[in-house]
């Protein structure tokens, strides 16, 4: 019996099936599409939890109106922050060799930046 059959069987029994990943590069919509196209499984947004979703929920709960985060991460993570209404500056600068960050040594974020969120 394959993965698709097991997941679909659990769903047909009205079991609450959730999917958890530590990947921050994909949105829930991207995961839904992967489940549909690869596994032939239909899932809802509230069944998919990634590190990006968890981070967005966390920072959204910590920020006051007008505050934002400094985001160092992938395009997918910035899309997740957008989906949750988290204001940010930065993003899409996760070059692994670190050379991109030499410009940040003397960087001072604006006063309205309250949290730095770093994807690694």
N, CA, C and O atoms as CSV, one atom per row, in Angstrom:
chain,resi,resn,atom,element,x,y,z
A,1,UNK,N,N,0.851,-1.168,0.000
A,1,UNK,CA,C,0.000,0.000,0.000
A,1,UNK,C,C,0.896,1.230,0.000
A,1,UNK,O,O,1.868,1.304,0.753
A,2,UNK,N,N,0.562,2.196,-0.851
A,2,UNK,CA,C,1.386,3.382,-0.971
A,2,UNK,C,C,0.928,4.517,-0.076
A,2,UNK,O,O,-0.126,4.454,0.557
A,3,UNK,N,N,1.738,5.544,-0.040
A,3,UNK,CA,C,1.474,6.721,0.782
A,3,UNK,C,C,0.133,7.346,0.440
A,3,UNK,O,O,-0.643,7.684,1.334
A,4,UNK,N,N,-0.144,7.502,-0.849
A,4,UNK,CA,C,-1.410,8.113,-1.283
A,4,UNK,C,C,-2.612,7.353,-0.747
A,4,UNK,O,O,-3.568,7.952,-0.255
A,5,UNK,N,N,-2.558,6.046,-0.845
A,5,UNK,CA,C,-3.673,5.226,-0.389
A,5,UNK,C,C,-3.900,5.378,1.109
A,5,UNK,O,O,-5.041,5.478,1.559
A,6,UNK,N,N,-2.825,5.394,1.875
A,6,UNK,CA,C,-2.944,5.525,3.329
A,6,UNK,C,C,-3.521,6.884,3.699
A,6,UNK,O,O,-4.444,6.970,4.509
A,7,UNK,N,N,-2.976,7.954,3.104
A,7,UNK,CA,C,-3.471,9.303,3.416
A,7,UNK,C,C,-4.930,9.443,3.015
A,7,UNK,O,O,-5.742,9.946,3.791
A,8,UNK,N,N,-5.268,9.003,1.811
A,8,UNK,CA,C,-6.662,9.112,1.364
A,8,UNK,C,C,-7.601,8.274,2.218
A,8,UNK,O,O,-8.740,8.677,2.452
A,9,UNK,N,N,-7.152,7.130,2.682
A,9,UNK,CA,C,-7.967,6.292,3.572
A,9,UNK,C,C,-8.238,7.019,4.885
A,9,UNK,O,O,-9.373,7.039,5.361
A,10,UNK,N,N,-7.201,7.616,5.474
A,10,UNK,CA,C,-7.380,8.363,6.722
A,10,UNK,C,C,-8.339,9.541,6.525
A,10,UNK,O,O,-9.196,9.807,7.368
A,11,UNK,N,N,-8.183,10.236,5.406
A,11,UNK,CA,C,-9.083,11.354,5.123
A,11,UNK,C,C,-10.527,10.877,4.949
A,11,UNK,O,O,-11.461,11.542,5.397
A,12,UNK,N,N,-10.710,9.715,4.294
A,12,UNK,CA,C,-12.066,9.184,4.094
A,12,UNK,C,C,-12.715,8.763,5.412
A,12,UNK,O,O,-13.940,8.687,5.512
A,13,UNK,N,N,-11.889,8.491,6.414
A,13,UNK,CA,C,-12.391,8.136,7.747
A,13,UNK,C,C,-12.568,9.387,8.624
A,13,UNK,O,O,-12.773,9.295,9.835
A,14,UNK,N,N,-12.482,10.558,7.973
A,14,UNK,CA,C,-12.628,11.851,8.660
A,14,UNK,C,C,-11.605,12.068,9.770
A,14,UNK,O,O,-11.888,12.706,10.784
A,15,UNK,N,N,-10.413,11.525,9.553
A,15,UNK,CA,C,-9.321,11.767,10.498
A,15,UNK,C,C,-8.694,13.117,10.172
A,15,UNK,O,O,-8.621,13.516,9.010
A,16,UNK,N,N,-8.249,13.805,11.198
A,16,UNK,CA,C,-7.599,15.097,11.019
A,16,UNK,C,C,-6.134,14.835,10.668
A,16,UNK,O,O,-5.319,14.552,11.546
A,17,UNK,N,N,-5.813,14.929,9.395
A,17,UNK,CA,C,-4.467,14.660,8.913
A,17,UNK,C,C,-3.778,15.999,8.662
A,17,UNK,O,O,-4.287,16.840,7.921
A,18,UNK,N,N,-2.613,16.188,9.288
A,18,UNK,CA,C,-1.840,17.398,9.035
A,18,UNK,C,C,-0.453,17.014,8.533
A,18,UNK,O,O,0.027,15.904,8.764
A,19,UNK,N,N,0.171,17.950,7.847
A,19,UNK,CA,C,1.490,17.729,7.282
A,19,UNK,C,C,2.408,18.814,7.811
A,19,UNK,O,O,2.074,19.998,7.757
A,20,UNK,N,N,3.568,18.413,8.323
A,20,UNK,CA,C,4.514,19.334,8.946
A,20,UNK,C,C,5.848,19.235,8.217
A,20,UNK,O,O,6.332,18.141,7.927
A,21,UNK,N,N,6.431,20.391,7.928
A,21,UNK,CA,C,7.737,20.426,7.279
A,21,UNK,C,C,8.576,21.561,7.859
A,21,UNK,O,O,8.037,22.567,8.320
A,22,UNK,N,N,9.871,21.397,7.833
A,22,UNK,CA,C,10.754,22.466,8.277
A,22,UNK,C,C,11.218,23.341,7.121
A,22,UNK,O,O,12.064,24.214,7.308
A,23,UNK,N,N,10.680,23.119,5.943
A,23,UNK,CA,C,11.039,23.883,4.757
A,23,UNK,C,C,10.314,25.230,4.766
A,23,UNK,O,O,9.099,25.280,4.960
A,24,UNK,N,N,11.057,26.321,4.555
A,24,UNK,CA,C,10.445,27.660,4.537
A,24,UNK,C,C,10.322,28.218,3.127
A,24,UNK,O,O,9.844,29.339,2.950
A,25,UNK,N,N,10.739,27.466,2.128
A,25,UNK,CA,C,10.799,28.018,0.779
A,25,UNK,C,C,9.498,27.892,-0.002
A,25,UNK,O,O,9.378,28.469,-1.083
A,26,UNK,N,N,8.520,27.153,0.516
A,26,UNK,CA,C,7.264,26.957,-0.212
A,26,UNK,C,C,6.082,27.471,0.601
A,26,UNK,O,O,6.072,27.396,1.830
A,27,UNK,N,N,5.100,27.988,-0.102
A,27,UNK,CA,C,3.855,28.420,0.522
A,27,UNK,C,C,2.941,27.210,0.706
A,27,UNK,O,O,3.196,26.129,0.174
A,28,UNK,N,N,1.883,27.417,1.462
A,28,UNK,CA,C,0.902,26.339,1.627
A,28,UNK,C,C,0.295,25.950,0.288
A,28,UNK,O,O,0.051,24.770,0.033
A,29,UNK,N,N,0.052,26.934,-0.566
A,29,UNK,CA,C,-0.511,26.653,-1.895
A,29,UNK,C,C,0.425,25.762,-2.701
A,29,UNK,O,O,-0.028,24.856,-3.401
A,30,UNK,N,N,1.718,26.015,-2.606
A,30,UNK,CA,C,2.691,25.183,-3.328
A,30,UNK,C,C,2.675,23.748,-2.804
A,30,UNK,O,O,2.766,22.797,-3.581
A,31,UNK,N,N,2.559,23.597,-1.493
A,31,UNK,CA,C,2.471,22.244,-0.932
A,31,UNK,C,C,1.181,21.555,-1.348
A,31,UNK,O,O,1.188,20.370,-1.682
A,32,UNK,N,N,0.073,22.290,-1.331
A,32,UNK,CA,C,-1.210,21.697,-1.768
A,32,UNK,C,C,-1.085,21.165,-3.194
A,32,UNK,O,O,-1.545,20.064,-3.499
A,33,UNK,N,N,-0.464,21.952,-4.054
A,33,UNK,CA,C,-0.294,21.530,-5.440
A,33,UNK,C,C,0.587,20.285,-5.538
A,33,UNK,O,O,0.302,19.382,-6.324
A,34,UNK,N,N,1.648,20.236,-4.748
A,34,UNK,CA,C,2.518,19.068,-4.740
A,34,UNK,C,C,1.759,17.829,-4.283
A,34,UNK,O,O,1.871,16.766,-4.894
A,35,UNK,N,N,0.988,17.966,-3.211
A,35,UNK,CA,C,0.195,16.824,-2.734
A,35,UNK,C,C,-0.769,16.342,-3.816
A,35,UNK,O,O,-0.932,15.139,-4.016
A,36,UNK,N,N,-1.400,17.272,-4.506
A,36,UNK,CA,C,-2.376,16.909,-5.533
A,36,UNK,C,C,-1.682,16.238,-6.722
A,36,UNK,O,O,-2.109,15.179,-7.181
A,37,UNK,N,N,-0.605,16.868,-7.216
A,37,UNK,CA,C,0.049,16.378,-8.435
A,37,UNK,C,C,0.911,15.136,-8.215
A,37,UNK,O,O,0.987,14.272,-9.090
A,38,UNK,N,N,1.553,15.041,-7.067
A,38,UNK,CA,C,2.475,13.925,-6.828
A,38,UNK,C,C,1.794,12.763,-6.117
A,38,UNK,O,O,2.007,11.601,-6.463
A,39,UNK,N,N,0.967,13.086,-5.115
A,39,UNK,CA,C,0.356,12.032,-4.309
A,39,UNK,C,C,-1.125,11.794,-4.608
A,39,UNK,O,O,-1.721,10.849,-4.092
A,40,UNK,N,N,-1.711,12.649,-5.437
A,40,UNK,CA,C,-3.149,12.567,-5.709
A,40,UNK,C,C,-3.960,12.663,-4.413
A,40,UNK,O,O,-4.913,11.915,-4.191
A,41,UNK,N,N,-3.546,13.616,-3.563
A,41,UNK,CA,C,-4.193,13.853,-2.285
A,41,UNK,C,C,-4.600,15.318,-2.236
A,41,UNK,O,O,-3.788,16.200,-2.513
A,42,UNK,N,N,-5.837,15.576,-1.890
A,42,UNK,CA,C,-6.322,16.954,-1.774
A,42,UNK,C,C,-6.321,17.355,-0.307
A,42,UNK,O,O,-6.947,16.708,0.532
A,43,UNK,N,N,-5.604,18.436,-0.014
A,43,UNK,CA,C,-5.523,18.927,1.363
A,43,UNK,C,C,-5.880,20.412,1.386
A,43,UNK,O,O,-5.796,21.098,0.367
A,44,UNK,N,N,-6.275,20.894,2.552
A,44,UNK,CA,C,-6.598,22.306,2.754
A,44,UNK,C,C,-5.400,23.020,3.369
A,44,UNK,O,O,-4.500,22.384,3.918
A,45,UNK,N,N,-5.399,24.339,3.273
A,45,UNK,CA,C,-4.308,25.125,3.863
A,45,UNK,C,C,-4.083,24.782,5.333
A,45,UNK,O,O,-2.941,24.664,5.777
A,46,UNK,N,N,-5.170,24.623,6.087
A,46,UNK,CA,C,-5.012,24.390,7.527
A,46,UNK,C,C,-4.520,22.984,7.864
A,46,UNK,O,O,-4.469,22.605,9.034
A,47,UNK,N,N,-4.163,22.221,6.852
A,47,UNK,CA,C,-3.568,20.906,7.077
A,47,UNK,C,C,-2.058,20.923,6.841
A,47,UNK,O,O,-1.384,19.919,7.070
A,48,UNK,N,N,-1.527,22.053,6.386
A,48,UNK,CA,C,-0.108,22.151,6.046
A,48,UNK,C,C,0.558,23.180,6.950
A,48,UNK,O,O,0.167,24.347,6.970
A,49,UNK,N,N,1.565,22.739,7.698
A,49,UNK,CA,C,2.288,23.628,8.601
A,49,UNK,C,C,3.781,23.539,8.289
A,49,UNK,O,O,4.397,22.478,8.388
A,50,UNK,N,N,4.335,24.675,7.913
A,50,UNK,CA,C,5.768,24.738,7.643
A,50,UNK,C,C,6.424,25.645,8.667
A,50,UNK,O,O,5.748,26.345,9.420
A,51,UNK,N,N,7.745,25.626,8.685
A,51,UNK,CA,C,8.468,26.542,9.561
A,51,UNK,C,C,8.148,27.987,9.198
A,51,UNK,O,O,8.108,28.854,10.072
A,52,UNK,N,N,7.921,28.248,7.918
A,52,UNK,CA,C,7.566,29.599,7.483
A,52,UNK,C,C,6.226,30.053,8.027
A,52,UNK,O,O,6.094,31.191,8.477
A,53,UNK,N,N,5.241,29.187,7.993
A,53,UNK,CA,C,3.917,29.507,8.542
A,53,UNK,C,C,4.025,29.744,10.045
A,53,UNK,O,O,3.458,30.698,10.576
A,54,UNK,N,N,4.754,28.870,10.715
A,54,UNK,CA,C,4.933,29.020,12.164
A,54,UNK,C,C,5.623,30.339,12.492
A,54,UNK,O,O,5.225,31.029,13.430
A,55,UNK,N,N,6.653,30.694,11.727
A,55,UNK,CA,C,7.357,31.962,11.948
A,55,UNK,C,C,6.426,33.150,11.717
A,55,UNK,O,O,6.431,34.104,12.494
A,56,UNK,N,N,5.636,33.093,10.662
A,56,UNK,CA,C,4.707,34.188,10.362
A,56,UNK,C,C,3.674,34.360,11.471
A,56,UNK,O,O,3.378,35.484,11.878
A,57,UNK,N,N,3.130,33.258,11.957
A,57,UNK,CA,C,2.157,33.333,13.051
A,57,UNK,C,C,2.795,33.896,14.312
A,57,UNK,O,O,2.182,34.690,15.026
A,58,UNK,N,N,4.028,33.483,14.582
A,58,UNK,CA,C,4.728,33.960,15.775
A,58,UNK,C,C,4.983,35.464,15.700
A,58,UNK,O,O,4.615,36.203,16.614
A,59,UNK,N,N,5.613,35.922,14.613
A,59,UNK,CA,C,5.963,37.343,14.550
A,59,UNK,C,C,4.727,38.222,14.444
A,59,UNK,O,O,4.710,39.332,14.976
A,60,UNK,N,N,3.703,37.744,13.769
A,60,UNK,CA,C,2.468,38.520,13.678
A,60,UNK,C,C,1.883,38.759,15.070
A,60,UNK,O,O,1.341,39.830,15.343
A,61,UNK,N,N,1.993,37.772,15.936
A,61,UNK,CA,C,1.495,37.910,17.300
A,61,UNK,C,C,2.349,38.820,18.169
A,61,UNK,O,O,1.891,39.295,19.208
A,62,UNK,N,N,3.579,39.066,17.756
A,62,UNK,CA,C,4.495,39.895,18.534
A,62,UNK,C,C,4.528,41.356,18.079
A,62,UNK,O,O,4.898,42.237,18.855
A,63,UNK,N,N,4.146,41.614,16.836
A,63,UNK,CA,C,4.256,42.961,16.284
A,63,UNK,C,C,3.026,43.801,16.578
A,63,UNK,O,O,1.901,43.301,16.598
A,64,UNK,N,N,3.260,45.081,16.805
A,64,UNK,CA,C,2.177,46.054,16.934
A,64,UNK,C,C,1.978,46.713,15.580
A,64,UNK,O,O,2.836,46.618,14.703
A,65,UNK,N,N,0.855,47.374,15.414
A,65,UNK,CA,C,0.547,48.057,14.157
A,65,UNK,C,C,1.700,49.011,13.811
A,65,UNK,O,O,2.160,49.777,14.658
A,66,UNK,N,N,2.154,48.951,12.559
A,66,UNK,CA,C,3.234,49.809,12.099
A,66,UNK,C,C,4.623,49.241,12.292
A,66,UNK,O,O,5.591,49.787,11.764
A,67,UNK,N,N,4.743,48.142,13.049
A,67,UNK,CA,C,6.045,47.518,13.242
A,67,UNK,C,C,6.272,46.477,12.157
A,67,UNK,O,O,5.319,45.958,11.576
A,68,UNK,N,N,7.529,46.177,11.888
A,68,UNK,CA,C,7.859,45.213,10.842
A,68,UNK,C,C,9.054,44.375,11.245
A,68,UNK,O,O,9.669,44.586,12.290
A,69,UNK,N,N,9.364,43.423,10.388
A,69,UNK,CA,C,10.518,42.571,10.622
A,69,UNK,C,C,11.561,42.808,9.537
A,69,UNK,O,O,11.248,43.270,8.440
A,70,UNK,N,N,12.795,42.486,9.867
A,70,UNK,CA,C,13.856,42.414,8.867
A,70,UNK,C,C,13.962,40.949,8.501
A,70,UNK,O,O,14.284,40.120,9.352
A,71,UNK,N,N,13.697,40.617,7.249
A,71,UNK,CA,C,13.596,39.232,6.799
A,71,UNK,C,C,14.782,38.866,5.928
A,71,UNK,O,O,15.070,39.537,4.937
A,72,UNK,N,N,15.460,37.810,6.299
A,72,UNK,CA,C,16.517,37.235,5.473
A,72,UNK,C,C,16.039,35.833,5.136
A,72,UNK,O,O,16.058,34.939,5.983
A,73,UNK,N,N,15.616,35.649,3.908
A,73,UNK,CA,C,15.067,34.350,3.555
A,73,UNK,C,C,14.754,34.235,2.090
A,73,UNK,O,O,15.204,35.042,1.277
A,74,UNK,N,N,13.990,33.239,1.761
A,74,UNK,CA,C,13.660,32.920,0.379
A,74,UNK,C,C,12.431,33.686,-0.086
A,74,UNK,O,O,11.723,34.303,0.711
A,75,UNK,N,N,12.195,33.634,-1.378
A,75,UNK,CA,C,10.987,34.244,-1.937
A,75,UNK,C,C,9.741,33.590,-1.344
A,75,UNK,O,O,8.745,34.264,-1.082
A,76,UNK,N,N,9.801,32.281,-1.135
A,76,UNK,CA,C,8.666,31.576,-0.542
A,76,UNK,C,C,8.336,32.088,0.846
A,76,UNK,O,O,7.166,32.259,1.187
A,77,UNK,N,N,9.368,32.333,1.653
A,77,UNK,CA,C,9.145,32.850,3.002
A,77,UNK,C,C,8.562,34.257,2.958
A,77,UNK,O,O,7.700,34.598,3.768
A,78,UNK,N,N,9.025,35.072,2.024
A,78,UNK,CA,C,8.459,36.421,1.916
A,78,UNK,C,C,6.996,36.358,1.484
A,78,UNK,O,O,6.190,37.176,1.927
A,79,UNK,N,N,6.641,35.406,0.632
A,79,UNK,CA,C,5.237,35.237,0.230
A,79,UNK,C,C,4.382,34.815,1.425
A,79,UNK,O,O,3.249,35.272,1.578
A,80,UNK,N,N,4.932,33.943,2.268
A,80,UNK,CA,C,4.204,33.519,3.465
A,80,UNK,C,C,3.973,34.710,4.387
A,80,UNK,O,O,2.874,34.883,4.913
A,81,UNK,N,N,4.996,35.527,4.585
A,81,UNK,CA,C,4.835,36.723,5.426
A,81,UNK,C,C,3.769,37.641,4.841
A,81,UNK,O,O,2.953,38.194,5.578
A,82,UNK,N,N,3.774,37.805,3.524
A,82,UNK,CA,C,2.733,38.603,2.865
A,82,UNK,C,C,1.341,38.040,3.136
A,82,UNK,O,O,0.410,38.782,3.452
A,83,UNK,N,N,1.209,36.714,3.007
A,83,UNK,CA,C,-0.093,36.062,3.214
A,83,UNK,C,C,-0.641,36.322,4.619
A,83,UNK,O,O,-1.853,36.413,4.815
A,84,UNK,N,N,0.259,36.438,5.585
A,84,UNK,CA,C,-0.161,36.641,6.969
A,84,UNK,C,C,-0.143,38.109,7.386
A,84,UNK,O,O,-0.346,38.433,8.556
A,85,UNK,N,N,0.100,38.993,6.418
A,85,UNK,CA,C,0.056,40.417,6.699
A,85,UNK,C,C,1.202,40.927,7.547
A,85,UNK,O,O,1.057,41.927,8.250
A,86,UNK,N,N,2.338,40.255,7.491
A,86,UNK,CA,C,3.514,40.679,8.246
A,86,UNK,C,C,4.322,41.632,7.367
A,86,UNK,O,O,4.781,41.255,6.288
A,87,UNK,N,N,4.490,42.855,7.831
A,87,UNK,CA,C,5.290,43.824,7.088
A,87,UNK,C,C,6.766,43.513,7.296
A,87,UNK,O,O,7.193,43.201,8.407
A,88,UNK,N,N,7.547,43.602,6.210
A,88,UNK,CA,C,8.969,43.294,6.327
A,88,UNK,C,C,9.776,44.122,5.343
A,88,UNK,O,O,9.261,44.650,4.358
A,89,UNK,N,N,11.059,44.212,5.649
A,89,UNK,CA,C,12.042,44.695,4.693
A,89,UNK,C,C,13.043,43.580,4.513
A,89,UNK,O,O,13.131,42.682,5.351
A,90,UNK,N,N,13.798,43.622,3.435
A,90,UNK,CA,C,14.747,42.552,3.150
A,90,UNK,C,C,14.062,41.427,2.420
A,90,UNK,O,O,13.000,41.637,1.834
A,91,UNK,N,N,14.612,40.283,2.433
A,91,UNK,CA,C,14.177,38.981,1.921
A,91,UNK,C,C,15.057,38.536,0.778
A,91,UNK,O,O,15.827,39.316,0.217
A,92,UNK,N,N,14.929,37.275,0.447
A,92,UNK,CA,C,15.577,36.645,-0.698
A,92,UNK,C,C,17.076,36.910,-0.754
A,92,UNK,O,O,17.625,37.171,-1.824
A,93,UNK,N,N,17.729,36.843,0.388
A,93,UNK,CA,C,19.173,37.062,0.399
A,93,UNK,C,C,19.857,35.973,1.206
A,93,UNK,O,O,20.685,36.256,2.072
A,94,UNK,N,N,19.509,34.734,0.918
A,94,UNK,CA,C,20.093,33.637,1.685
A,94,UNK,C,C,21.197,32.931,0.896
A,94,UNK,O,O,21.129,31.726,0.656
A,95,UNK,N,N,22.192,33.680,0.506
A,95,UNK,CA,C,23.337,33.116,-0.203
A,95,UNK,C,C,24.196,32.373,0.824
A,95,UNK,O,O,24.595,32.947,1.837
A,96,UNK,N,N,24.470,31.118,0.562
A,96,UNK,CA,C,25.086,30.260,1.566
A,96,UNK,C,C,26.520,30.631,1.923
A,96,UNK,O,O,26.949,30.371,3.048
A,97,UNK,N,N,27.273,31.226,1.009
A,97,UNK,CA,C,28.673,31.510,1.343
A,97,UNK,C,C,28.831,32.733,2.237
A,97,UNK,O,O,29.931,33.002,2.719
A,98,UNK,N,N,27.768,33.468,2.464
A,98,UNK,CA,C,27.802,34.590,3.394
A,98,UNK,C,C,28.364,35.872,2.819
A,98,UNK,O,O,28.350,36.897,3.502
A,99,UNK,N,N,28.863,35.858,1.578
A,99,UNK,CA,C,29.470,37.062,1.021
A,99,UNK,C,C,28.459,38.197,0.885
A,99,UNK,O,O,28.823,39.370,0.973
A,100,UNK,N,N,27.215,37.855,0.675
A,100,UNK,CA,C,26.167,38.875,0.550
A,100,UNK,C,C,26.071,39.711,1.820
A,100,UNK,O,O,25.727,40.892,1.761
A,101,UNK,N,N,26.366,39.121,2.945
A,101,UNK,CA,C,26.127,39.771,4.227
A,101,UNK,C,C,27.241,40.709,4.681
A,101,UNK,O,O,27.119,41.347,5.726
A,102,UNK,N,N,28.314,40.801,3.920
A,102,UNK,CA,C,29.358,41.744,4.323
A,102,UNK,C,C,28.820,43.166,4.368
A,102,UNK,O,O,29.312,43.986,5.143
A,103,UNK,N,N,27.816,43.471,3.549
A,103,UNK,CA,C,27.186,44.799,3.565
A,103,UNK,C,C,26.408,45.043,4.851
A,103,UNK,O,O,26.126,46.194,5.186
A,104,UNK,N,N,26.058,43.994,5.570
A,104,UNK,CA,C,25.222,44.128,6.767
A,104,UNK,C,C,26.018,44.382,8.044
A,104,UNK,O,O,25.426,44.644,9.091
A,105,UNK,N,N,27.337,44.312,7.980
A,105,UNK,CA,C,28.145,44.446,9.187
A,105,UNK,C,C,27.824,45.744,9.912
A,105,UNK,O,O,27.749,45.762,11.140
A,106,UNK,N,N,27.635,46.821,9.176
A,106,UNK,CA,C,27.335,48.112,9.812
A,106,UNK,C,C,25.875,48.510,9.641
A,106,UNK,O,O,25.510,49.646,9.944
A,107,UNK,N,N,25.030,47.592,9.160
A,107,UNK,CA,C,23.622,47.890,8.919
A,107,UNK,C,C,22.872,48.074,10.240
A,107,UNK,O,O,23.020,47.272,11.163
A,108,UNK,N,N,22.081,49.118,10.319
A,108,UNK,CA,C,21.222,49.357,11.480
A,108,UNK,C,C,19.789,49.470,10.958
A,108,UNK,O,O,19.470,50.409,10.229
A,109,UNK,N,N,18.921,48.521,11.324
A,109,UNK,CA,C,17.531,48.568,10.853
A,109,UNK,C,C,16.801,49.807,11.371
A,109,UNK,O,O,17.156,50.368,12.407
A,110,UNK,N,N,15.787,50.213,10.638
A,110,UNK,CA,C,14.955,51.336,11.049
A,110,UNK,C,C,14.320,51.040,12.403
A,110,UNK,O,O,14.242,49.883,12.818
A,111,UNK,N,N,13.868,52.082,13.088
A,111,UNK,CA,C,13.272,51.936,14.420
A,111,UNK,C,C,12.020,51.067,14.423
A,111,UNK,O,O,11.724,50.423,15.430
A,112,UNK,N,N,11.270,51.034,13.306
A,112,UNK,CA,C,10.045,50.239,13.280
A,112,UNK,C,C,10.297,48.755,13.020
A,112,UNK,O,O,9.355,47.962,13.015
A,113,UNK,N,N,11.554,48.371,12.804
A,113,UNK,CA,C,11.905,46.955,12.680
A,113,UNK,C,C,12.131,46.425,14.092
A,113,UNK,O,O,13.063,46.833,14.786
A,114,UNK,N,N,11.260,45.507,14.501
A,114,UNK,CA,C,11.308,44.982,15.879
A,114,UNK,C,C,11.848,43.567,15.973
A,114,UNK,O,O,12.319,43.148,17.031
A,115,UNK,N,N,11.783,42.829,14.875
A,115,UNK,CA,C,12.225,41.435,14.885
A,115,UNK,C,C,13.050,41.184,13.621
A,115,UNK,O,O,12.708,41.663,12.540
A,116,UNK,N,N,14.127,40.437,13.771
A,116,UNK,CA,C,14.907,39.966,12.619
A,116,UNK,C,C,14.613,38.486,12.461
A,116,UNK,O,O,14.825,37.701,13.386
A,117,UNK,N,N,14.135,38.113,11.312
A,117,UNK,CA,C,13.762,36.723,11.029
A,117,UNK,C,C,14.718,36.182,9.965
A,117,UNK,O,O,14.748,36.673,8.836
A,118,UNK,N,N,15.480,35.190,10.331
A,118,UNK,CA,C,16.556,34.676,9.483
A,118,UNK,C,C,16.291,33.233,9.110
A,118,UNK,O,O,16.143,32.379,9.984
A,119,UNK,N,N,16.229,32.958,7.827
A,119,UNK,CA,C,16.071,31.581,7.355
A,119,UNK,C,C,17.451,30.951,7.252
A,119,UNK,O,O,18.375,31.563,6.716
A,120,UNK,N,N,17.598,29.741,7.758
A,120,UNK,CA,C,18.854,29.025,7.578
A,120,UNK,C,C,18.594,27.561,7.375
A,120,UNK,O,O,19.534,26.785,7.205
